[in-house]
Amino acid sequence: MVELCYESGTGGSTMSRQSKVRKPNTTEMRQLRQTLEESTNARLCRWAEALLFYGAGLDAQLIADALAVHVNTIYICPHRFARMGTAFLQRLPRQGAPSRITTAQVDEIARIAEQSPPEFGLPYGRWSLAKLRDYLIHQRRLFKAISREHLRRVLKRIFACAMFNASSSATIHSPVRV
């Protein structure tokens, strides 16, 4: 068991309270390093890195400074680890509200937005957010309601991914010109 020192206070006085929390053993340290190398989830990597720093003997304030997070975030990490081991990294709760739009709905939005309104028998030449929103709600009945702003964010995400994929494949397969 190792004592994790909690320091709080301002100015010159420092109050500390002691808590005994075990450090990760060598097998767990190896699992943490592997998680850090393989994961693309920034939050998961931050937790694994905090535990690696804790296993190396750094105190909570130094770890918080190194990872640019609040010290209370670091205090939580060893305690969850002590309770659940490295398994707590696989059970990190999702943050934010759950998505209300399914992937099928996103695919349908993309398919419709890529086509011009005359292809659907509509009189205008191109989509606006309001017109696309009305079409999705009233004619297609894809949604009961969706705001223009939410639709804009969905379209931005769809077409940003499409543009990134197109530009990355174009740079990989394009011939080199001098």
Backbone bond lengths (Angstrom), bond angles and torsions (degrees), N, CA, C in turn:
res aa  C-N    CA-C-N  psi(-1)  N-CA   C-N-CA  omega(-1)  CA-C   N-CA-C  phi
1 M - - - 1.438 - - 1.520 109.56 -
2 V 1.313 114.61 142.46 1.449 121.67 179.08 1.512 107.82 -122.53
3 E 1.294 116.68 145.28 1.450 120.46 178.89 1.518 109.56 -89.67
4 L 1.304 115.58 127.22 1.458 121.51 176.25 1.513 106.52 -100.97
5 C 1.300 116.18 121.33 1.456 121.19 -174.83 1.513 109.78 -91.48
6 Y 1.322 115.76 125.78 1.453 122.18 175.20 1.506 107.45 -99.37
7 E 1.311 116.99 118.33 1.454 119.74 179.12 1.510 108.97 -113.80
8 S 1.298 115.81 134.84 1.453 119.83 175.78 1.508 108.54 -143.24
9 G 1.293 115.85 164.40 1.449 119.85 179.69 1.505 110.45 126.10
10 T 1.306 115.22 171.30 1.458 119.87 179.64 1.508 108.34 -129.21
11 G 1.277 115.09 161.86 1.459 120.45 177.65 1.519 111.45 69.16
12 G 1.333 116.41 -140.37 1.451 120.58 -173.79 1.513 114.02 -86.27
13 S 1.326 118.37 -22.68 1.461 118.97 -177.42 1.514 110.29 -85.92
14 T 1.311 115.88 136.55 1.447 121.62 179.23 1.514 108.63 -126.35
15 M 1.298 115.97 123.20 1.452 120.87 175.10 1.512 106.81 -102.32
16 S 1.300 118.01 141.14 1.451 119.30 178.21 1.513 109.46 -136.54
17 R 1.313 114.57 149.35 1.450 120.09 173.84 1.515 106.73 -126.99
18 Q 1.276 116.90 146.41 1.453 122.15 -174.40 1.530 110.14 -100.63
19 S 1.311 116.41 141.34 1.456 122.10 174.96 1.518 107.36 -139.84
20 K 1.318 116.24 133.42 1.461 119.41 -178.74 1.523 109.74 -94.67
21 V 1.313 115.56 112.94 1.456 122.66 179.61 1.515 107.30 -131.74
22 R 1.336 116.93 131.41 1.464 119.85 -177.43 1.518 111.52 -73.00
23 K 1.332 115.21 152.31 1.461 121.11 175.52 1.529 108.89 -87.90
24 P 1.319 117.29 157.12 1.474 119.95 176.65 1.535 110.49 -65.45
25 N 1.340 115.79 141.66 1.470 119.31 176.20 1.529 109.06 -81.33
26 T 1.329 117.19 -179.45 1.468 120.27 -174.66 1.523 112.71 -63.77
27 T 1.326 117.51 -38.14 1.465 119.98 178.09 1.520 110.51 -64.43
28 E 1.317 116.69 -43.16 1.455 120.46 179.27 1.526 111.32 -67.71
29 M 1.328 117.07 -37.03 1.473 120.24 176.40 1.530 110.31 -62.09
30 R 1.336 116.55 -39.63 1.461 121.07 177.75 1.528 110.34 -63.77
31 Q 1.339 117.49 -42.73 1.460 121.48 177.60 1.528 111.13 -62.66
32 L 1.327 116.17 -39.89 1.460 120.51 178.94 1.525 111.41 -65.02
33 R 1.336 117.00 -42.74 1.470 120.38 177.06 1.522 110.69 -62.31
34 Q 1.333 116.58 -41.53 1.455 120.67 179.43 1.530 110.32 -64.00
35 T 1.312 117.55 -42.44 1.463 121.86 176.76 1.514 110.26 -60.01
36 L 1.319 116.45 -43.71 1.457 121.70 -179.33 1.529 111.50 -63.27
37 E 1.320 117.28 -37.69 1.464 121.38 -179.17 1.524 112.69 -75.95
38 E 1.342 117.50 -35.36 1.456 120.64 -171.51 1.519 114.71 -94.17
39 S 1.312 118.09 -25.97 1.455 120.43 -172.23 1.530 111.92 -81.73
40 T 1.318 114.59 147.06 1.465 120.89 173.42 1.524 111.18 -106.71
41 N 1.320 116.98 -3.58 1.462 122.55 178.96 1.524 108.87 -79.53
42 A 1.328 117.27 114.74 1.467 121.32 -175.72 1.521 111.83 -62.89
43 R 1.318 117.22 -38.01 1.458 120.45 -179.40 1.525 111.31 -66.10
44 L 1.318 116.43 -43.30 1.455 121.86 178.14 1.525 110.42 -62.38
45 C 1.321 116.64 -42.61 1.469 121.03 178.45 1.527 111.30 -63.28
46 R 1.338 116.42 -39.51 1.465 120.00 179.57 1.528 110.69 -63.33
47 W 1.348 117.34 -42.92 1.465 120.19 178.41 1.527 110.69 -64.17
48 A 1.329 117.29 -44.30 1.466 120.70 179.81 1.522 110.95 -63.30
49 E 1.319 116.63 -41.75 1.464 120.85 178.93 1.526 111.38 -65.17
50 A 1.316 116.66 -38.89 1.468 120.38 178.21 1.528 110.33 -62.75
51 L 1.327 116.32 -41.36 1.464 119.09 178.38 1.528 111.83 -68.40
52 L 1.322 116.94 -36.25 1.465 119.77 176.58 1.528 110.73 -63.68
53 F 1.326 116.42 -43.56 1.465 120.10 176.66 1.524 110.73 -62.97
54 Y 1.326 116.13 -41.28 1.459 120.24 178.90 1.520 110.35 -63.54
55 G 1.333 116.37 -41.25 1.470 120.61 177.67 1.516 112.20 -65.29
56 A 1.329 117.06 -27.26 1.471 121.27 178.25 1.522 111.76 -79.87
57 G 1.340 116.84 -8.37 1.453 119.29 175.08 1.514 115.87 102.93
58 L 1.337 118.35 6.16 1.457 119.91 178.63 1.530 110.01 -75.18
59 D 1.332 116.58 149.66 1.457 119.00 177.02 1.525 109.85 -85.17
60 A 1.322 115.44 168.24 1.461 122.03 -172.20 1.525 112.71 -59.80
61 Q 1.319 117.86 -40.36 1.461 120.23 -177.87 1.529 111.49 -65.98
62 L 1.340 117.50 -40.89 1.469 120.52 177.90 1.525 111.37 -65.37
63 I 1.336 115.74 -39.97 1.468 119.58 178.82 1.527 109.66 -64.46
64 A 1.333 116.50 -44.63 1.463 120.83 179.81 1.524 110.64 -60.84
65 D 1.325 117.30 -42.17 1.463 120.51 178.45 1.522 111.11 -64.73
66 A 1.330 117.14 -41.35 1.467 121.19 -178.53 1.525 111.50 -66.23
67 L 1.344 117.24 -36.51 1.459 120.92 -176.83 1.526 113.04 -96.03
68 A 1.327 116.38 -1.91 1.465 122.37 179.77 1.524 111.68 57.21
69 V 1.329 115.47 47.02 1.460 121.55 174.96 1.524 108.51 -128.26
70 H 1.312 116.26 168.84 1.455 120.34 178.62 1.524 109.52 -72.42
71 V 1.304 116.15 146.76 1.461 121.03 -177.21 1.529 111.63 -61.65
72 N 1.341 118.27 -30.62 1.473 119.77 178.27 1.520 111.81 -63.64
73 T 1.321 117.10 -31.33 1.461 121.03 175.81 1.518 109.98 -62.66
74 I 1.303 116.21 -39.50 1.462 120.85 -179.81 1.521 110.81 -71.44
75 Y 1.315 118.63 -35.17 1.461 120.86 178.37 1.522 111.41 -62.59
76 I 1.320 117.30 -34.36 1.460 121.57 -179.01 1.525 111.19 -66.71
77 C 1.319 116.37 -38.98 1.462 122.23 -171.80 1.535 113.69 -57.82
78 P 1.332 120.98 -55.18 1.464 119.50 -179.80 1.528 113.25 -63.47
79 H 1.315 117.14 -30.88 1.464 119.50 179.87 1.525 111.48 -70.23
80 R 1.323 116.76 -41.09 1.475 119.16 175.12 1.520 110.10 -65.05
81 F 1.327 115.92 -39.74 1.458 120.04 177.89 1.530 110.50 -62.17
82 A 1.340 117.59 -42.86 1.463 121.22 -179.42 1.526 110.91 -63.00
83 R 1.332 116.51 -35.82 1.457 120.45 -179.42 1.521 112.91 -75.87
84 M 1.358 117.27 -41.35 1.461 120.59 -169.08 1.519 114.98 -121.00
85 G 1.324 118.49 -6.54 1.455 120.58 -174.92 1.519 110.47 72.06
86 T 1.324 117.20 -158.88 1.465 120.01 -178.66 1.527 112.33 -72.50
87 A 1.333 117.33 -9.18 1.469 120.66 178.65 1.523 111.76 -63.29
88 F 1.331 118.56 -23.09 1.463 119.25 -178.98 1.528 111.34 -65.43
89 L 1.334 117.91 -21.76 1.459 120.23 178.00 1.531 111.42 -68.65
90 Q 1.337 117.61 -30.04 1.456 120.20 179.03 1.528 111.52 -79.57
91 R 1.330 117.20 -16.55 1.457 120.29 -176.71 1.518 112.58 -112.34
92 L 1.310 117.19 32.15 1.456 119.07 177.20 1.525 108.97 -65.62
93 P 1.318 117.14 129.83 1.463 118.42 179.96 1.522 111.29 -68.75
94 R 1.326 115.83 144.55 1.469 120.36 175.91 1.507 109.03 -68.23
95 Q 1.303 115.45 144.48 1.452 119.52 177.94 1.513 109.48 -101.12
96 G 1.314 115.35 148.66 1.452 120.43 177.17 1.511 112.44 89.33
97 A 1.282 114.53 175.86 1.462 121.53 -179.37 1.526 109.57 -77.06
98 P 1.321 117.18 148.77 1.462 119.18 177.77 1.526 111.13 -67.22
99 S 1.303 116.22 149.89 1.455 121.15 -179.51 1.521 110.17 -68.09
100 R 1.321 115.95 136.77 1.457 119.99 179.37 1.523 111.57 -100.92
101 I 1.316 117.02 -4.21 1.459 121.61 179.63 1.519 108.28 -111.47
102 T 1.319 116.43 126.03 1.463 120.80 -179.26 1.525 110.23 -79.54
103 T 1.311 116.30 165.03 1.468 120.37 178.18 1.533 110.53 -65.34
104 A 1.336 117.16 -32.34 1.469 119.93 177.28 1.532 110.35 -64.28
105 Q 1.324 116.57 -40.05 1.461 119.91 177.97 1.531 110.92 -66.57
106 V 1.336 116.99 -40.21 1.464 120.60 178.07 1.526 110.09 -63.00
107 D 1.333 117.07 -42.30 1.467 120.46 177.89 1.524 111.30 -62.19
108 E 1.328 116.89 -40.07 1.468 120.85 179.20 1.527 110.94 -66.70
109 I 1.330 116.51 -40.93 1.470 120.05 176.74 1.524 109.96 -59.92
110 A 1.322 116.94 -45.37 1.464 120.91 -179.65 1.523 111.28 -62.40
111 R 1.330 116.22 -43.66 1.467 120.53 -179.45 1.528 110.65 -61.82
112 I 1.320 117.46 -44.65 1.462 121.58 -179.12 1.528 110.71 -68.82
113 A 1.330 117.53 -44.28 1.466 121.25 -176.64 1.526 112.10 -65.75
114 E 1.331 117.98 -27.99 1.463 121.06 179.88 1.527 112.16 -75.53
115 Q 1.328 117.23 -17.18 1.459 121.12 179.15 1.520 109.34 -99.68
116 S 1.308 116.27 156.58 1.468 119.81 -179.66 1.529 109.49 -84.36
117 P 1.332 117.76 153.40 1.470 121.12 179.88 1.533 114.99 -57.38
118 P 1.364 120.13 -35.78 1.477 118.30 178.03 1.527 113.17 -60.16
119 E 1.334 118.41 -25.43 1.462 120.20 178.30 1.528 111.33 -67.44
120 F 1.336 117.20 -18.67 1.460 122.32 177.24 1.528 111.41 -103.86
121 G 1.349 116.32 10.30 1.452 121.03 178.96 1.521 113.88 78.75
122 L 1.313 117.03 23.38 1.463 121.08 -179.94 1.524 109.81 -99.71
123 P 1.339 118.32 148.71 1.459 121.35 -171.41 1.524 116.27 -79.77
124 Y 1.320 120.58 -9.92 1.462 120.00 -175.83 1.523 111.37 -95.25
125 G 1.327 115.95 159.45 1.455 121.63 -172.69 1.519 115.14 -82.60
126 R 1.320 117.36 -29.98 1.466 119.01 179.04 1.522 109.70 -148.25
127 W 1.343 114.99 163.66 1.458 120.22 -177.53 1.527 111.20 -79.14
128 S 1.315 115.60 139.99 1.458 121.61 162.86 1.531 104.56 -110.91
129 L 1.315 116.97 166.72 1.459 118.85 179.09 1.531 110.93 -60.50
130 A 1.312 116.33 -42.85 1.463 119.93 -178.47 1.525 111.52 -64.22
131 K 1.341 116.74 -43.56 1.463 120.20 -178.97 1.527 111.25 -67.92
132 L 1.320 117.18 -42.31 1.465 120.44 178.17 1.525 110.08 -64.19
133 R 1.322 116.50 -42.49 1.461 121.33 178.77 1.526 110.31 -59.80
134 D 1.331 116.68 -48.43 1.470 120.06 179.67 1.524 111.45 -61.47
135 Y 1.322 116.87 -41.60 1.466 120.64 179.17 1.528 110.51 -62.40
136 L 1.338 117.35 -44.92 1.467 121.03 -178.70 1.528 111.70 -64.67
137 I 1.327 116.82 -35.77 1.470 120.40 -177.69 1.529 111.76 -82.31
138 H 1.340 117.74 -49.21 1.460 120.21 -169.83 1.528 113.86 -89.31
139 Q 1.337 118.17 -48.67 1.457 119.08 -177.65 1.535 111.88 -82.08
140 R 1.328 117.16 -46.95 1.455 120.46 -176.70 1.520 113.09 -83.62
141 R 1.318 116.57 -24.09 1.454 122.88 -175.35 1.534 111.59 53.37
142 L 1.333 114.35 39.74 1.462 121.00 179.32 1.532 110.56 -76.56
143 F 1.332 116.21 -30.07 1.464 122.15 179.58 1.524 109.12 -135.25
144 K 1.324 115.32 154.33 1.462 119.35 168.77 1.519 107.98 -76.50
145 A 1.343 115.39 -40.46 1.462 121.09 178.64 1.522 108.60 -159.41
146 I 1.323 114.72 146.09 1.466 121.53 172.75 1.530 105.91 -155.00
147 S 1.311 115.72 135.39 1.465 118.19 -179.04 1.526 109.92 -78.21
148 R 1.320 115.39 157.70 1.469 118.89 176.51 1.516 110.14 -61.04
149 E 1.336 117.03 -39.49 1.465 120.51 -178.33 1.526 111.21 -64.62
150 H 1.321 117.36 -41.98 1.469 119.80 178.09 1.528 110.40 -65.16
151 L 1.325 116.45 -42.01 1.462 120.54 177.09 1.523 110.70 -61.46
152 R 1.337 117.24 -40.80 1.461 120.97 178.05 1.524 110.83 -60.58
153 R 1.340 117.36 -43.26 1.472 120.72 179.76 1.521 111.62 -65.57
154 V 1.339 116.75 -39.66 1.467 120.48 177.89 1.526 110.11 -63.51
155 L 1.325 117.00 -46.41 1.466 120.77 178.98 1.516 111.70 -63.23
156 K 1.314 116.24 -39.61 1.462 120.32 178.56 1.524 110.35 -61.49
157 R 1.339 116.32 -43.64 1.460 120.55 179.15 1.528 111.32 -65.34
158 I 1.343 116.51 -42.55 1.466 120.91 -179.85 1.526 110.76 -61.54
159 F 1.329 115.81 -52.40 1.458 119.31 -173.04 1.518 113.24 -80.19
160 A 1.326 118.52 -21.48 1.465 120.10 173.19 1.520 109.74 -68.33
161 C 1.333 116.47 -40.73 1.469 120.53 177.15 1.520 110.49 -65.86
162 A 1.338 116.53 -42.16 1.467 120.47 179.95 1.522 110.81 -64.39
163 M 1.334 117.24 -41.72 1.464 120.35 -179.93 1.530 110.67 -67.59
164 F 1.355 117.10 -38.63 1.457 119.83 178.32 1.517 110.65 -64.38
165 N 1.330 117.16 -44.64 1.463 120.53 179.52 1.520 111.06 -63.59
166 A 1.316 117.61 -39.36 1.464 120.93 -179.90 1.530 110.75 -68.45
167 S 1.333 117.09 -42.18 1.458 119.26 -177.87 1.524 111.31 -71.87
168 S 1.321 118.25 -35.57 1.463 119.55 -179.46 1.522 110.82 -72.04
169 S 1.344 117.40 -36.56 1.461 118.40 177.99 1.523 110.61 -72.55
170 A 1.333 117.24 -31.58 1.456 120.14 179.16 1.533 110.69 -68.59
171 T 1.318 117.31 -36.91 1.462 119.07 -179.87 1.517 111.25 -74.10
172 I 1.299 117.21 -29.93 1.462 119.68 -179.30 1.533 110.22 -73.98
173 H 1.348 117.12 -41.96 1.454 120.15 -172.75 1.529 113.92 -97.61
174 S 1.318 118.33 -2.59 1.461 118.29 -176.97 1.529 111.20 -79.51
175 P 1.314 116.96 141.78 1.466 119.46 178.09 1.524 110.75 -71.05
176 V 1.310 115.19 151.55 1.450 121.08 -178.77 1.530 109.04 -85.01
177 R 1.349 116.33 127.81 1.454 121.39 177.89 1.503 110.04 -110.53
178 V 1.306 115.47 141.94 1.464 119.77 178.77 1.496 110.24 -106.64
